């Protein structure tokens, strides 16, 4: 199962932690894992290339860890990218269920 924790401070998203593997299908055929990975990696790449906002990034491929943390709320563009990622993840969760992906929120 993939667990995505969204780090929030009031109305702003300050980052996220994505951990685990969906287990929906065999490696290479797992559409849930592929969808989550595409959303998360594209969000990180977009923040880096399209905004001037700083963030820290931690990854660990075997565990399926991608963690992105912003030192502050960041620009409107970064907030839009993060909200878009959350919207996409909620869609995957709705379509495939909590058996494969869980989203939760943590106030920081």
C-alpha positions in Angstrom: 0.0 0.0 0.0 1.1 3.6 -0.7 0.7 6.1 2.1 0.9 9.7 1.1 1.1 12.3 4.0 0.5 15.9 3.0 2.2 18.4 5.3 0.0 21.4 5.9 0.2 24.7 7.8 -3.2 26.4 7.9 -4.2 26.7 4.2 -0.8 26.0 2.7 0.8 22.7 1.7 4.4 22.5 3.0 5.3 19.2 1.3 4.5 15.6 1.3 5.8 12.1 2.0 4.9 9.2 -0.3 5.9 5.8 1.0 5.4 2.3 -0.2 4.3 0.3 -3.2 0.6 -0.2 -4.2 0.7 -3.9 -4.7 -2.1 -3.6 -7.3 -0.2 -5.7 -9.8 3.2 -7.1 -10.6 6.1 -4.6 -10.8 6.1 -3.0 -14.2 2.3 -3.6 -14.6 1.1 -1.7 -11.5 -1.0 1.2 -12.8 -1.7 2.5 -9.3 2.0 2.8 -8.5 2.7 4.2 -12.0 0.0 6.9 -11.6 1.1 7.9 -8.1 4.8 8.0 -9.2 4.0 10.1 -12.3 2.0 12.7 -10.2 4.5 12.9 -7.4 7.7 13.1 -9.6 6.1 15.5 -12.0 5.1 17.8 -9.1 8.7 17.8 -7.8 10.1 18.4 -11.2 7.6 21.2 -11.9 8.3 23.0 -8.6 12.0 22.8 -9.4 11.8 24.0 -13.1 8.8 26.4 -13.0 9.1 28.1 -9.7 11.9 29.7 -7.7 10.9 28.0 -4.5 13.4 26.0 -2.4 12.7 22.5 -1.1 14.4 19.5 0.3 14.0 16.1 -1.4 14.6 12.6 0.1 14.2 9.4 -1.9 14.7 5.7 -1.3 13.8 3.5 -4.3 13.5 0.2 -2.5 11.1 1.5 0.1 9.3 3.6 -2.4 10.0 6.9 -0.6 9.7 10.3 -2.0 9.6 13.2 0.5 9.5 16.8 -0.5 9.5 19.6 2.2 9.3 23.3 1.7 10.8 25.6 4.3 7.8 27.9 3.9 4.5 27.9 2.0 6.1 29.0 -1.3 4.7 30.8 -4.3 1.1 30.6 -5.6 2.5 28.5 -8.4 4.0 25.9 -6.0 0.7 25.8 -4.0 -1.2 25.2 -7.3 1.1 22.4 -8.3 0.8 20.7 -4.9 -3.0 21.1 -4.8 -3.1 19.6 -8.3 -1.0 16.6 -7.2 -3.4 16.1 -4.2 -6.4 16.3 -6.6 -4.9 13.6 -8.8 -4.0 11.4 -5.8 -7.5 11.6 -4.5 -8.8 10.5 -7.9 -6.6 7.5 -7.8 -7.7 6.7 -4.3 -11.4 7.0 -5.3 -11.0 4.8 -8.4 -8.8 2.1 -6.8 -9.6 2.3 -3.1 -7.9 2.5 0.3 -6.5 -1.0 -0.2 -3.8 0.5 -2.5 -3.4 4.1 -1.5 -4.1 6.2 1.6 -3.9 9.9 1.9 -3.6 11.7 5.2 -2.8 15.2 6.4 -0.4 16.3 9.1 -0.3 19.8 10.6 3.3 21.0 10.8 
